[in-house]
Every structure is written in structure tokens, then in C-alpha cells.
Amino acid sequence: MKRAMLALADGTVFEGTSFGAVTDTVGEVVFNTSMFGYQEILTDPSYVGQIVTMAYPEMGNVGANPEDEESHKPHAVGMVVRNFSEPSNWRAQETLSAYLARHGIGGIAGVDTRKLVRHLRTHGAQMGVVSTSGASAQALVEKARAAHGMEGLDLATPISTKTPYEWRTPTPNFLRDPRARTVPEPRFRVVAIDYGLKKSMLSYLVDEGCVVTVVPSSTSAEQILAMKPDGVFLTNGPGDPAAVAGADRTVAGLLGKLPIFGICLGHQILARAVGGRTYKMKFGHRGANQPVKDLSTGKVEITSHNHGFAVDAKSLEGKAKVTHINLNDGTVEGLAVPDARAFSVQYHPESSPGPHDARYLFRRFALLMSR
């Protein structure tokens, strides 16, 4: 196995072995605490430009298959794991290493990921390089230091769809579970603004009786209103919400005219549309086990997360209501603008991967559209 090296911008270096593509990769090094779902994570467009460290030690054991992809390809640029395993799963069609190699993405195994996660938690997410070139550690550190960070980057616009398309596919029933809910007849037409979406979100909208038209992030409020939808969905996506060209202006033009539901980047853009502020977090939230409290009911949901930016709670005073908070650090996890029939959450209720506690939010959006 070929030797590999991970070098961080602060000078920290980890050695290991290569898997996936033999290549040099530059990106923001982040960590995810999920125990499973690495293929959904890798193909989540919110990971554009990032090297994902998986905190759970065993990866690769379920292989890879087309059904578990959240988009047409992986968007993470690299992967860091402790132990890399061969697959032992009836759904596997290829190994994780072969899957990454096919897409030109490099990985490094044999890293003490507990040490790396603690380092990122203490010193913050930062730029890094995964290399198999044999270059010196110092040269790789300098390469990481020269790389541009995530703040100020509009990563959503380049990966947004270029042309509108319609989505009518419900959530797949891979296990042929007879208890699976029957998909209702279409009742609502929803326009989804694509900032870098996960396809499972669209399928959950279909499960609630929606026909979804996905439009580019550059679509104006006037163009969306001309389509006469019953509601607008603001998708997830990568990068700095403050840098997404025209997004807050478009959403501000839709507020109060029809129901709006936002997730992750869509949540941050909704906050900015009402005059709120967003900021870069020290190391972000990425995992399938984050506790979030619903302030209206007092209930705690275990939720899936992937974000490196957050909404400033104080900036929402007098403009929107904070509806959910993260119990680990108190950050804003949800907001509502009741008079405008708009709400959003920072976390991922589509739970791909992750727990199902928050899937009720898709039904909440359908109920808003039915009024």
C-alpha cells in the first residue's frame, strides 16, 4: 500500500496509507461523528472543497452502491479514516476505495482520528493536504497554508442546476417494507431553489404530495412567482451564505407571498433575507447524533448535521423567532417568520444518514401550503 500524508495549515502532520485515487488533495479538513452513511456524506454537495475525517474508526465495510448517493458524484475532495475495511454487505456493488478512485478522490487510512478530531475541535477546522507524492512535510504544510479558506466563497452557485427540472420520485423502499407509507396523489407544486441539494430532500417532499420543480440559484423572485407554486423550498448547499450571489434578495422578495421552508444553507439564507447575520463556526457541526431542542414543545430531537456556518441569534431579534437550539453549544438550529408563513432548520430532517426524529417538518410544510 502506498504511503500517504495529511498536513494541516498549522503545521500538524499525520502519516498513513493511501486508498482511493493516488493524488494530492487540498481542502478544508473537517470531522463527522456519524457511525455510518459515509457514501451519503461524501455525495452531499455541502462538502464541496472539504476533506472529511470520519470519527468512527471502521469505514468501508458496507461498500458503495448507486442507491445511496445523494447527488451524481462525491463532492468531498478527500477522506480520512482510522481503519479501512473491505465490504461485507449484500447491497455493496464496489469497494469504497474503488468508488473513490473512479471519481478521482484520494483517501488516507491508518490515521489516529481520535487525535485528529480533538486537534480540530481545539484549534478549529483548517485547510490541509492529503498527499501521496512523497513531498516533504514542510512543503505540504506550506501548500495548505497557501490555500483559500471557506469564508467568503460562493460555492453554491457553481454547483446549482443550470436548467430547471421536475422531480416526482418518492423515497425508495429498498427493503420492500410493507409498512412503508403510500405516497399520496400530488396536491402541491413546490419550487426548490437549488443551492447544492440532496435528492432525499426532494423525495420527502414528494412523499407529502408535492411535485417539485428545481430551479437554479440565480432564479429571481419574479420568475419563481410567475410559476405560481404553492410553496418554495430552500435547499442545503456548501460555502458561505453571505457570499451566495443574490440569494438573500431573492428570498426577501418571496417572503409573505407564499410558504417557505429552508434547510441548512437555505436556513441561513432565510435568516439573512430577514436581516439576520451569519458567521463561520470554529469547527462546525457534522454528524448524525446532535441534540436539538424544539423551544415550542420542549422536546429534544437527535438530528443529522453538516454545517460550518451558523446564524447569529441576536441579529434575529424583532425580525424572526428562534424555534430550535443546539443543546451542545446553544447555537440557532431553527427559526420562523410566522406572519410570512416561513420557517427553516439548520439541521437535516431528511436524515440521510441519521435518525428520523425531524422528518415531521416536511409535513409541517405541506400543512402550511394547504391553508
BALOBA-1460 file (C-alpha; in Angstrom, 3 decimals):
// residues 371
<rec num="1" residu="m" x="0.000" y="0.000" z="0.000"/>
<rec num="2" residu="k" x="1.277" y="3.446" z="-0.924"/>
<rec num="3" residu="r" x="2.264" y="5.763" z="1.902"/>
<rec num="4" residu="a" x="0.251" y="8.953" z="2.342"/>
<rec num="5" residu="m" x="0.466" y="12.088" z="4.444"/>
<rec num="6" residu="l" x="-2.057" y="14.566" z="5.831"/>
<rec num="7" residu="a" x="-0.592" y="18.015" z="6.508"/>
<rec num="8" residu="l" x="-2.561" y="20.803" z="8.223"/>
<rec num="9" residu="a" x="-2.017" y="24.521" z="7.802"/>
<rec num="10" residu="d" x="-0.946" y="24.856" z="11.452"/>
<rec num="11" residu="g" x="1.989" y="22.509" z="10.846"/>
<rec num="12" residu="t" x="0.477" y="19.300" z="12.256"/>
<rec num="13" residu="v" x="1.240" y="16.194" z="10.159"/>
<rec num="14" residu="f" x="-0.261" y="12.681" z="10.163"/>
<rec num="15" residu="e" x="1.077" y="9.687" z="8.241"/>
<rec num="16" residu="g" x="-0.847" y="6.706" z="6.917"/>
<rec num="17" residu="t" x="-1.601" y="4.657" z="3.808"/>
<rec num="18" residu="s" x="-3.409" y="5.665" z="0.644"/>
<rec num="19" residu="f" x="-6.764" y="4.376" z="-0.586"/>
<rec num="20" residu="g" x="-8.969" y="5.629" z="-3.402"/>
<rec num="21" residu="a" x="-7.212" y="7.688" z="-6.068"/>
<rec num="22" residu="v" x="-3.470" y="8.265" z="-5.913"/>
<rec num="23" residu="t" x="-3.497" y="12.045" z="-5.954"/>
<rec num="24" residu="d" x="-2.764" y="15.182" z="-3.982"/>
<rec num="25" residu="t" x="-5.856" y="16.816" z="-2.492"/>
<rec num="26" residu="v" x="-6.247" y="20.281" z="-0.952"/>
<rec num="27" residu="g" x="-9.309" y="21.177" z="1.123"/>
<rec num="28" residu="e" x="-10.731" y="22.251" z="4.458"/>
<rec num="29" residu="v" x="-10.222" y="19.416" z="6.952"/>
<rec num="30" residu="v" x="-13.397" y="18.780" z="8.973"/>
<rec num="31" residu="f" x="-14.761" y="15.873" z="11.020"/>
<rec num="32" residu="n" x="-18.023" y="13.931" z="11.040"/>
<rec num="33" residu="t" x="-19.138" y="11.910" z="14.084"/>
<rec num="34" residu="s" x="-21.566" y="9.579" z="12.237"/>
<rec num="35" residu="m" x="-21.070" y="5.845" z="12.686"/>
<rec num="36" residu="f" x="-22.489" y="5.068" z="9.242"/>
<rec num="37" residu="g" x="-23.621" y="6.649" z="5.969"/>
<rec num="38" residu="y" x="-20.238" y="7.589" z="4.542"/>
<rec num="39" residu="q" x="-21.491" y="7.413" z="0.938"/>
<rec num="40" residu="e" x="-24.365" y="9.811" z="1.645"/>
<rec num="41" residu="i" x="-21.845" y="12.086" z="3.383"/>
<rec num="42" residu="l" x="-19.335" y="12.014" z="0.527"/>
<rec num="43" residu="t" x="-22.032" y="12.786" z="-2.070"/>
<rec num="44" residu="d" x="-23.642" y="15.594" z="-0.052"/>
<rec num="45" residu="p" x="-22.890" y="18.792" z="-2.059"/>
<rec num="46" residu="s" x="-22.445" y="20.662" z="1.233"/>
<rec num="47" residu="y" x="-18.965" y="19.046" z="1.418"/>
<rec num="48" residu="v" x="-17.616" y="20.795" z="-1.680"/>
<rec num="49" residu="g" x="-13.936" y="21.565" z="-1.119"/>
<rec num="50" residu="q" x="-13.661" y="19.613" z="2.153"/>
<rec num="51" residu="i" x="-11.587" y="16.664" z="3.357"/>
<rec num="52" residu="v" x="-13.855" y="14.636" z="5.641"/>
<rec num="53" residu="t" x="-12.438" y="12.923" z="8.721"/>
<rec num="54" residu="m" x="-14.714" y="10.132" z="9.939"/>
<rec num="55" residu="a" x="-14.535" y="9.937" z="13.735"/>
<rec num="56" residu="y" x="-15.917" y="6.382" z="13.883"/>
<rec num="57" residu="p" x="-12.945" y="4.028" z="13.346"/>
<rec num="58" residu="e" x="-14.330" y="1.421" z="10.896"/>
<rec num="59" residu="m" x="-15.123" y="2.605" z="7.357"/>
<rec num="60" residu="g" x="-15.663" y="0.806" z="4.070"/>
<rec num="61" residu="n" x="-17.471" y="-2.226" z="5.499"/>
<rec num="62" residu="v" x="-20.734" y="-1.619" z="3.593"/>
<rec num="63" residu="g" x="-19.050" y="-0.802" z="0.271"/>
<rec num="64" residu="a" x="-20.750" y="1.552" z="-2.179"/>
<rec num="65" residu="n" x="-23.807" y="1.436" z="-4.431"/>
<rec num="66" residu="p" x="-25.722" y="3.908" z="-6.651"/>
<rec num="67" residu="e" x="-28.846" y="3.932" z="-4.459"/>
<rec num="68" residu="d" x="-27.074" y="5.565" z="-1.509"/>
<rec num="69" residu="e" x="-25.806" y="8.570" z="-3.454"/>
<rec num="70" residu="e" x="-27.255" y="11.974" z="-2.548"/>
<rec num="71" residu="s" x="-26.083" y="13.504" z="-5.845"/>
<rec num="72" residu="h" x="-24.477" y="12.348" z="-9.085"/>
<rec num="73" residu="k" x="-20.943" y="12.201" z="-7.641"/>
<rec num="74" residu="p" x="-18.910" y="12.717" z="-4.439"/>
<rec num="75" residu="h" x="-18.363" y="16.385" z="-3.597"/>
<rec num="76" residu="a" x="-15.933" y="15.925" z="-0.718"/>
<rec num="77" residu="v" x="-12.395" y="16.152" z="-2.098"/>
<rec num="78" residu="g" x="-10.766" y="13.731" z="0.358"/>
<rec num="79" residu="m" x="-11.406" y="11.258" z="3.163"/>
<rec num="80" residu="v" x="-9.522" y="10.434" z="6.390"/>
<rec num="81" residu="v" x="-10.206" y="7.196" z="8.305"/>
<rec num="82" residu="r" x="-8.706" y="5.054" z="11.057"/>
<rec num="83" residu="n" x="-9.347" y="1.554" z="9.695"/>
<rec num="84" residu="f" x="-10.292" y="0.870" z="6.090"/>
<rec num="85" residu="s" x="-12.288" y="-2.353" z="5.607"/>
<rec num="86" residu="e" x="-13.357" y="-4.487" z="2.654"/>
<rec num="87" residu="p" x="-17.160" y="-4.619" z="2.224"/>
<rec num="88" residu="s" x="-19.399" y="-7.286" z="3.731"/>
<rec num="89" residu="n" x="-22.892" y="-6.160" z="2.757"/>
<rec num="90" residu="w" x="-25.474" y="-7.563" z="0.366"/>
<rec num="91" residu="r" x="-26.093" y="-4.149" z="-1.203"/>
<rec num="92" residu="a" x="-22.415" y="-3.424" z="-1.988"/>
<rec num="93" residu="q" x="-21.575" y="-3.152" z="-5.699"/>
<rec num="94" residu="e" x="-17.973" y="-1.959" z="-5.298"/>
<rec num="95" residu="t" x="-15.490" y="-1.159" z="-2.580"/>
<rec num="96" residu="l" x="-15.251" y="2.320" z="-1.106"/>
<rec num="97" residu="s" x="-11.665" y="2.539" z="-2.384"/>
<rec num="98" residu="a" x="-12.721" y="1.672" z="-5.946"/>
<rec num="99" residu="y" x="-15.612" y="4.129" z="-5.732"/>
<rec num="100" residu="l" x="-13.313" y="6.979" z="-4.679"/>
<rec num="101" residu="a" x="-10.687" y="6.037" z="-7.252"/>
<rec num="102" residu="r" x="-13.311" y="6.074" z="-10.014"/>
<rec num="103" residu="h" x="-14.127" y="9.664" z="-9.072"/>
<rec num="104" residu="g" x="-10.512" y="10.780" z="-8.639"/>
<rec num="105" residu="i" x="-10.753" y="11.289" z="-4.870"/>
<rec num="106" residu="g" x="-7.926" y="10.364" z="-2.520"/>
<rec num="107" residu="g" x="-8.123" y="8.999" z="0.992"/>
<rec num="108" residu="i" x="-5.728" y="8.287" z="3.838"/>
<rec num="109" residu="a" x="-6.145" y="5.399" z="6.319"/>
<rec num="110" residu="g" x="-4.252" y="4.463" z="9.464"/>
<rec num="111" residu="v" x="-4.632" y="7.940" z="10.971"/>
<rec num="112" residu="d" x="-5.282" y="8.346" z="14.699"/>
<rec num="113" residu="t" x="-8.623" y="10.015" z="14.020"/>
<rec num="114" residu="r" x="-9.333" y="10.498" z="17.751"/>
<rec num="115" residu="k" x="-6.227" y="12.670" z="17.961"/>
<rec num="116" residu="l" x="-7.107" y="14.496" z="14.736"/>
<rec num="117" residu="v" x="-10.691" y="15.197" z="15.825"/>
<rec num="118" residu="r" x="-9.517" y="16.523" z="19.196"/>
<rec num="119" residu="h" x="-6.991" y="18.719" z="17.381"/>
<rec num="120" residu="l" x="-9.631" y="20.174" z="15.043"/>
<rec num="121" residu="r" x="-12.028" y="20.671" z="17.952"/>
<rec num="122" residu="t" x="-9.356" y="22.591" z="19.878"/>
<rec num="123" residu="h" x="-7.731" y="24.533" z="17.048"/>
<rec num="124" residu="g" x="-10.589" y="24.696" z="14.557"/>
<rec num="125" residu="a" x="-11.266" y="23.344" z="11.085"/>
<rec num="126" residu="q" x="-8.462" y="24.386" z="8.749"/>
<rec num="127" residu="m" x="-7.004" y="23.866" z="5.317"/>
<rec num="128" residu="g" x="-4.994" y="20.722" z="4.727"/>
<rec num="129" residu="v" x="-3.408" y="18.476" z="2.101"/>
<rec num="130" residu="v" x="-3.697" y="14.704" z="1.612"/>
<rec num="131" residu="s" x="-0.695" y="13.650" z="-0.470"/>
<rec num="132" residu="t" x="0.871" y="10.509" z="-1.947"/>
<rec num="133" residu="s" x="3.525" y="12.444" z="-3.880"/>
<rec num="134" residu="g" x="6.364" y="11.883" z="-1.447"/>
<rec num="135" residu="a" x="6.793" y="15.638" z="-0.957"/>
<rec num="136" residu="s" x="8.274" y="16.797" z="2.335"/>
<rec num="137" residu="a" x="6.027" y="17.534" z="5.278"/>
<rec num="138" residu="q" x="7.099" y="21.183" z="5.266"/>
<rec num="139" residu="a" x="6.264" y="21.579" z="1.567"/>
<rec num="140" residu="l" x="2.778" y="20.140" z="2.157"/>
<rec num="141" residu="v" x="2.198" y="22.403" z="5.176"/>
<rec num="142" residu="e" x="3.132" y="25.426" z="3.053"/>
<rec num="143" residu="k" x="0.712" y="24.236" z="0.371"/>
<rec num="144" residu="a" x="-2.076" y="24.020" z="2.957"/>
<rec num="145" residu="r" x="-1.268" y="27.492" z="4.282"/>
<rec num="146" residu="a" x="-1.472" y="28.967" z="0.789"/>
<rec num="147" residu="a" x="-4.964" y="27.556" z="0.157"/>
<rec num="148" residu="h" x="-8.047" y="29.815" z="0.435"/>
<rec num="149" residu="g" x="-10.428" y="29.027" z="3.312"/>
<rec num="150" residu="m" x="-14.224" y="28.691" z="3.082"/>
<rec num="151" residu="e" x="-15.135" y="32.150" z="4.360"/>
<rec num="152" residu="g" x="-16.234" y="34.497" z="1.582"/>
<rec num="153" residu="l" x="-16.598" y="31.744" z="-1.039"/>
<rec num="154" residu="d" x="-19.773" y="31.290" z="-3.088"/>
<rec num="155" residu="l" x="-19.617" y="27.530" z="-3.610"/>
<rec num="156" residu="a" x="-23.365" y="27.128" z="-4.180"/>
<rec num="157" residu="t" x="-23.783" y="28.948" z="-7.490"/>
<rec num="158" residu="p" x="-21.250" y="26.828" z="-9.452"/>
<rec num="159" residu="i" x="-22.884" y="23.508" z="-8.476"/>
<rec num="160" residu="s" x="-26.521" y="24.637" z="-8.775"/>
<rec num="161" residu="t" x="-28.521" y="23.171" z="-11.654"/>
<rec num="162" residu="k" x="-28.149" y="25.162" z="-14.859"/>
<rec num="163" residu="t" x="-31.662" y="24.425" z="-16.116"/>
<rec num="164" residu="p" x="-34.951" y="23.759" z="-14.292"/>
<rec num="165" residu="y" x="-36.186" y="20.174" z="-13.964"/>
<rec num="166" residu="e" x="-39.085" y="18.344" z="-12.320"/>
<rec num="167" residu="w" x="-38.785" y="15.766" z="-9.503"/>
<rec num="168" residu="r" x="-41.575" y="13.248" z="-8.855"/>
<rec num="169" residu="t" x="-39.602" y="10.334" z="-7.332"/>
<rec num="170" residu="p" x="-40.714" y="9.314" z="-3.810"/>
<rec num="171" residu="t" x="-38.421" y="7.887" z="-1.134"/>
<rec num="172" residu="p" x="-37.238" y="4.440" z="-2.305"/>
<rec num="173" residu="n" x="-38.368" y="1.402" z="-0.315"/>
<rec num="174" residu="f" x="-35.130" y="-0.599" z="-0.658"/>
<rec num="175" residu="l" x="-36.124" y="-3.231" z="1.890"/>
<rec num="176" residu="r" x="-39.620" y="-3.653" z="0.395"/>
<rec num="177" residu="d" x="-41.057" y="-2.837" z="3.803"/>
<rec num="178" residu="p" x="-44.842" y="-3.419" z="3.676"/>
<rec num="179" residu="r" x="-45.258" y="-0.840" z="6.461"/>
<rec num="180" residu="a" x="-43.912" y="1.918" z="4.191"/>
<rec num="181" residu="r" x="-46.359" y="4.798" z="3.783"/>
<rec num="182" residu="t" x="-48.267" y="5.031" z="0.499"/>
<rec num="183" residu="v" x="-47.313" y="8.128" z="-1.491"/>
<rec num="184" residu="p" x="-50.343" y="10.447" z="-1.827"/>
<rec num="185" residu="e" x="-51.554" y="11.927" z="-5.091"/>
<rec num="186" residu="p" x="-49.833" y="15.232" z="-5.972"/>
<rec num="187" residu="r" x="-51.541" y="18.170" z="-4.251"/>
<rec num="188" residu="f" x="-48.894" y="20.901" z="-4.238"/>
<rec num="189" residu="r" x="-46.465" y="22.422" z="-6.680"/>
<rec num="190" residu="v" x="-43.205" y="23.392" z="-4.989"/>
<rec num="191" residu="v" x="-40.287" y="25.334" z="-6.414"/>
<rec num="192" residu="a" x="-36.957" y="24.241" z="-4.901"/>
<rec num="193" residu="i" x="-34.096" y="26.740" z="-5.215"/>
<rec num="194" residu="d" x="-31.005" y="24.605" z="-5.723"/>
<rec num="195" residu="y" x="-28.024" y="25.777" z="-3.665"/>
<rec num="196" residu="g" x="-26.457" y="22.280" z="-3.794"/>
<rec num="197" residu="l" x="-29.291" y="19.940" z="-2.861"/>
<rec num="198" residu="k" x="-29.501" y="16.370" z="-1.604"/>
<rec num="199" residu="k" x="-32.010" y="14.329" z="-3.615"/>
<rec num="200" residu="s" x="-33.527" y="12.740" z="-0.497"/>
<rec num="201" residu="m" x="-34.988" y="16.139" z="0.446"/>
<rec num="202" residu="l" x="-36.900" y="16.256" z="-2.829"/>
<rec num="203" residu="s" x="-38.197" y="12.713" z="-2.334"/>
<rec num="204" residu="y" x="-39.563" y="13.544" z="1.121"/>
<rec num="205" residu="l" x="-41.453" y="16.461" z="-0.417"/>
<rec num="206" residu="v" x="-42.915" y="14.040" z="-2.980"/>
<rec num="207" residu="d" x="-43.908" y="11.765" z="-0.084"/>
<rec num="208" residu="e" x="-46.049" y="14.645" z="1.185"/>
<rec num="209" residu="g" x="-47.862" y="15.075" z="-2.125"/>
<rec num="210" residu="c" x="-45.581" y="17.602" z="-3.835"/>
<rec num="211" residu="v" x="-44.442" y="17.886" z="-7.419"/>
<rec num="212" residu="v" x="-41.102" y="19.686" z="-7.197"/>
<rec num="213" residu="t" x="-39.613" y="21.970" z="-9.834"/>
<rec num="214" residu="v" x="-35.896" y="22.526" z="-9.144"/>
<rec num="215" residu="v" x="-34.541" y="25.867" z="-10.372"/>
<rec num="216" residu="p" x="-31.052" y="27.440" z="-10.487"/>
<rec num="217" residu="s" x="-29.908" y="29.508" z="-7.511"/>
<rec num="218" residu="s" x="-29.851" y="32.568" z="-9.794"/>
<rec num="219" residu="t" x="-33.627" y="32.407" z="-10.407"/>
<rec num="220" residu="s" x="-35.294" y="35.678" z="-9.374"/>
<rec num="221" residu="a" x="-38.285" y="36.072" z="-7.074"/>
<rec num="222" residu="e" x="-40.311" y="37.378" z="-10.012"/>
<rec num="223" residu="q" x="-39.529" y="34.284" z="-12.093"/>
<rec num="224" residu="i" x="-40.474" y="31.985" z="-9.222"/>
<rec num="225" residu="l" x="-43.756" y="33.787" z="-8.530"/>
<rec num="226" residu="a" x="-44.600" y="33.614" z="-12.242"/>
<rec num="227" residu="m" x="-44.528" y="29.808" z="-11.926"/>
<rec num="228" residu="k" x="-47.418" y="30.088" z="-9.420"/>
<rec num="229" residu="p" x="-46.135" y="27.499" z="-6.907"/>
<rec num="230" residu="d" x="-47.886" y="26.614" z="-3.658"/>
<rec num="231" residu="g" x="-44.610" y="26.933" z="-1.756"/>
<rec num="232" residu="v" x="-40.858" y="27.455" z="-2.054"/>
<rec num="233" residu="f" x="-38.165" y="25.161" z="-0.678"/>
<rec num="234" residu="l" x="-34.654" y="26.488" z="0.059"/>
<rec num="235" residu="t" x="-32.157" y="23.635" z="-0.189"/>
<rec num="236" residu="n" x="-28.914" y="22.867" z="1.572"/>
<rec num="237" residu="g" x="-25.553" y="23.664" z="-0.012"/>
<rec num="238" residu="p" x="-21.878" y="24.486" z="0.566"/>
<rec num="239" residu="g" x="-19.874" y="27.562" z="1.441"/>
<rec num="240" residu="d" x="-20.525" y="30.945" z="2.990"/>
<rec num="241" residu="p" x="-24.222" y="32.017" z="2.934"/>
<rec num="242" residu="a" x="-23.192" y="35.668" z="2.792"/>
<rec num="243" residu="a" x="-21.389" y="35.033" z="-0.496"/>
<rec num="244" residu="v" x="-24.205" y="33.307" z="-2.447"/>
<rec num="245" residu="a" x="-24.947" y="35.763" z="-5.239"/>
<rec num="246" residu="g" x="-28.375" y="37.408" z="-4.872"/>
<rec num="247" residu="a" x="-29.801" y="34.666" z="-2.635"/>
<rec num="248" residu="d" x="-30.981" y="36.815" z="0.288"/>
<rec num="249" residu="r" x="-32.517" y="39.359" z="-2.103"/>
<rec num="250" residu="t" x="-34.463" y="36.632" z="-3.929"/>
<rec num="251" residu="v" x="-35.820" y="35.115" z="-0.712"/>
<rec num="252" residu="a" x="-36.718" y="38.562" z="0.657"/>
<rec num="253" residu="g" x="-38.806" y="39.072" z="-2.480"/>
<rec num="254" residu="l" x="-40.740" y="35.866" z="-1.755"/>
<rec num="255" residu="l" x="-41.394" y="36.419" z="1.954"/>
<rec num="256" residu="g" x="-45.055" y="36.818" z="2.822"/>
<rec num="257" residu="k" x="-46.241" y="35.786" z="-0.635"/>
<rec num="258" residu="l" x="-46.235" y="32.008" z="-0.177"/>
<rec num="259" residu="p" x="-44.994" y="29.418" z="2.342"/>
<rec num="260" residu="i" x="-41.210" y="28.933" z="2.569"/>
<rec num="261" residu="f" x="-39.239" y="26.041" z="4.084"/>
<rec num="262" residu="g" x="-35.436" y="26.106" z="4.314"/>
<rec num="263" residu="i" x="-32.809" y="23.558" z="5.358"/>
<rec num="264" residu="c" x="-29.135" y="24.161" z="6.264"/>
<rec num="265" residu="l" x="-27.780" y="26.753" z="3.788"/>
<rec num="266" residu="g" x="-31.411" y="27.549" z="2.949"/>
<rec num="267" residu="h" x="-31.968" y="28.276" z="6.656"/>
<rec num="268" residu="q" x="-29.002" y="30.641" z="6.738"/>
<rec num="269" residu="i" x="-30.169" y="32.421" z="3.580"/>
<rec num="270" residu="l" x="-33.668" y="32.860" z="5.055"/>
<rec num="271" residu="a" x="-32.079" y="34.396" z="8.153"/>
<rec num="272" residu="r" x="-30.109" y="36.832" z="6.008"/>
<rec num="273" residu="a" x="-33.233" y="37.648" z="3.974"/>
<rec num="274" residu="v" x="-34.964" y="38.984" z="7.106"/>
<rec num="275" residu="g" x="-31.883" y="40.992" z="8.107"/>
<rec num="276" residu="g" x="-30.035" y="38.453" z="10.252"/>
<rec num="277" residu="r" x="-26.311" y="37.737" z="10.245"/>
<rec num="278" residu="t" x="-24.300" y="34.546" z="9.819"/>
<rec num="279" residu="y" x="-20.786" y="33.652" z="10.958"/>
<rec num="280" residu="k" x="-18.109" y="30.978" z="10.459"/>
<rec num="281" residu="m" x="-18.032" y="28.425" z="13.289"/>
<rec num="282" residu="k" x="-14.820" y="27.172" z="14.861"/>
<rec num="283" residu="f" x="-15.251" y="23.567" z="13.725"/>
<rec num="284" residu="g" x="-18.923" y="23.279" z="12.763"/>
<rec num="285" residu="h" x="-21.443" y="20.512" z="13.352"/>
<rec num="286" residu="r" x="-21.167" y="17.362" z="11.268"/>
<rec num="287" residu="g" x="-22.701" y="14.103" z="12.409"/>
<rec num="288" residu="a" x="-25.892" y="12.113" z="12.928"/>
<rec num="289" residu="n" x="-26.196" y="12.487" z="16.690"/>
<rec num="290" residu="q" x="-26.658" y="16.189" z="17.530"/>
<rec num="291" residu="p" x="-29.267" y="17.019" z="20.242"/>
<rec num="292" residu="v" x="-31.614" y="19.847" z="19.260"/>
<rec num="293" residu="k" x="-34.372" y="21.294" z="21.449"/>
<rec num="294" residu="d" x="-37.673" y="22.436" z="19.974"/>
<rec num="295" residu="l" x="-38.421" y="25.543" z="22.060"/>
<rec num="296" residu="s" x="-42.159" y="25.396" z="21.324"/>
<rec num="297" residu="t" x="-42.647" y="21.873" z="22.718"/>
<rec num="298" residu="g" x="-39.599" y="21.339" z="24.926"/>
<rec num="299" residu="k" x="-38.876" y="18.087" z="23.108"/>
<rec num="300" residu="v" x="-35.327" y="17.084" z="22.208"/>
<rec num="301" residu="e" x="-34.626" y="15.617" z="18.771"/>
<rec num="302" residu="i" x="-31.485" y="13.703" z="17.827"/>
<rec num="303" residu="t" x="-30.569" y="15.102" z="14.442"/>
<rec num="304" residu="s" x="-28.195" y="14.944" z="11.494"/>
<rec num="305" residu="h" x="-25.939" y="17.959" z="10.833"/>
<rec num="306" residu="n" x="-23.484" y="19.269" z="8.271"/>
<rec num="307" residu="h" x="-22.652" y="22.947" z="8.530"/>
<rec num="308" residu="g" x="-19.678" y="25.182" z="9.196"/>
<rec num="309" residu="f" x="-21.624" y="28.466" z="9.435"/>
<rec num="310" residu="a" x="-24.404" y="29.479" z="11.830"/>
<rec num="311" residu="v" x="-26.992" y="32.212" z="12.375"/>
<rec num="312" residu="d" x="-26.367" y="34.909" z="14.977"/>
<rec num="313" residu="a" x="-29.316" y="34.723" z="17.400"/>
<rec num="314" residu="k" x="-29.128" y="38.373" z="18.477"/>
<rec num="315" residu="s" x="-29.350" y="39.550" z="14.884"/>
<rec num="316" residu="l" x="-32.811" y="37.942" z="14.581"/>
<rec num="317" residu="e" x="-34.375" y="39.950" z="17.419"/>
<rec num="318" residu="g" x="-37.503" y="41.699" z="16.177"/>
<rec num="319" residu="k" x="-37.206" y="40.007" z="12.773"/>
<rec num="320" residu="a" x="-37.717" y="36.274" z="13.319"/>
<rec num="321" residu="k" x="-38.349" y="33.821" z="16.131"/>
<rec num="322" residu="v" x="-35.712" y="31.277" z="17.180"/>
<rec num="323" residu="t" x="-37.533" y="27.921" z="17.300"/>
<rec num="324" residu="h" x="-34.733" y="25.381" z="17.889"/>
<rec num="325" residu="i" x="-31.344" y="25.428" z="19.641"/>
<rec num="326" residu="n" x="-28.415" y="23.041" z="19.776"/>
<rec num="327" residu="l" x="-28.036" y="21.629" z="23.293"/>
<rec num="328" residu="n" x="-24.273" y="21.196" z="22.908"/>
<rec num="329" residu="d" x="-23.401" y="24.831" z="22.271"/>
<rec num="330" residu="g" x="-26.660" y="26.833" z="22.217"/>
<rec num="331" residu="t" x="-26.416" y="27.812" z="18.553"/>
<rec num="332" residu="v" x="-29.517" y="28.551" z="16.481"/>
<rec num="333" residu="e" x="-30.973" y="25.428" z="14.871"/>
<rec num="334" residu="g" x="-34.301" y="26.757" z="13.645"/>
<rec num="335" residu="l" x="-36.238" y="29.956" z="13.037"/>
<rec num="336" residu="a" x="-39.701" y="31.042" z="11.975"/>
<rec num="337" residu="v" x="-41.304" y="34.132" z="10.491"/>
<rec num="338" residu="p" x="-44.928" y="33.286" z="11.358"/>
<rec num="339" residu="d" x="-46.563" y="36.263" z="9.623"/>
<rec num="340" residu="a" x="-44.779" y="35.307" z="6.404"/>
<rec num="341" residu="r" x="-45.507" y="31.548" z="6.740"/>
<rec num="342" residu="a" x="-41.766" y="30.855" z="6.588"/>
<rec num="343" residu="f" x="-39.626" y="28.547" z="8.709"/>
<rec num="344" residu="s" x="-36.269" y="26.791" z="8.485"/>
<rec num="345" residu="v" x="-33.902" y="24.489" z="10.330"/>
<rec num="346" residu="q" x="-30.125" y="24.325" z="10.386"/>
<rec num="347" residu="y" x="-30.052" y="20.538" z="10.725"/>
<rec num="348" residu="h" x="-31.074" y="17.844" z="8.204"/>
<rec num="349" residu="p" x="-34.576" y="16.400" z="8.741"/>
<rec num="350" residu="e" x="-34.211" y="14.186" z="5.655"/>
<rec num="351" residu="s" x="-31.861" y="12.095" z="7.870"/>
<rec num="352" residu="s" x="-29.667" y="10.736" z="5.117"/>
<rec num="353" residu="p" x="-27.792" y="9.472" z="7.012"/>
<rec num="354" residu="g" x="-29.167" y="9.819" z="10.506"/>
<rec num="355" residu="p" x="-32.172" y="9.487" z="12.840"/>
<rec num="356" residu="h" x="-35.756" y="10.107" z="11.796"/>
<rec num="357" residu="d" x="-36.811" y="12.399" z="14.652"/>
<rec num="358" residu="a" x="-37.260" y="15.526" z="12.500"/>
<rec num="359" residu="r" x="-38.998" y="14.179" z="9.407"/>
<rec num="360" residu="y" x="-42.261" y="15.742" z="10.603"/>
<rec num="361" residu="l" x="-41.006" y="19.075" z="9.249"/>
<rec num="362" residu="f" x="-41.844" y="18.066" z="5.680"/>
<rec num="363" residu="r" x="-45.454" y="17.504" z="6.769"/>
<rec num="364" residu="r" x="-45.429" y="20.859" z="8.535"/>
<rec num="365" residu="f" x="-44.532" y="22.497" z="5.225"/>
<rec num="366" residu="a" x="-47.363" y="20.622" z="3.475"/>
<rec num="367" residu="l" x="-49.815" y="21.808" z="6.127"/>
<rec num="368" residu="l" x="-48.717" y="25.411" z="5.573"/>
<rec num="369" residu="m" x="-49.396" y="25.056" z="1.855"/>
<rec num="370" residu="s" x="-52.850" y="23.568" z="2.466"/>
<rec num="371" residu="r" x="-54.114" y="26.623" z="4.367"/>
